[in-house]
Amino acid sequence: MIRHENHLGTIDISQEYFSNLIGRAVSACFGVAGMANSNRRQQLRSFFIRKQSFDDQGVLVRNGSKGLHIELHIIVTFGLNITEICKSIENKVRYTVENATGMKVGEVRVYVDGMKAES
């Protein structure tokens, strides 16, 4: 749970909500071929459940002193500018989270874990 306090009270938002929201936003970005597993729990889930991908795959969200810290693990399409893809993802994730929740995003880190040829 991520807790957000304001003048109206306290809001608790589940980790699953953030992961699904961010995962869908990143998957829709140009140049993203997929999401990579970011922790052991996701790796085990992918091993036992042979579904292609999950909305929260490759997404980690933590609450920090300067806002939310978001870590993304992605697979990009081969032959595209990785720097521009990462900047685009960072901007879209920041906008999506701040617009949907009103919470400030302090940092978005994008890790490219692999490349995939366009098929």
Beta strands, then each sheet from edge to edge (+ up, - down):
strand 1: 2-6
strand 2: 9-13
strand 3: 32-35
strand 4: 59-64
strand 5: 67-77
strand 6: 105-116
sheet 1: 1+ 2-
sheet 2: 3+ 5- 4+
sheet 3: 3+ 5- 6-
end
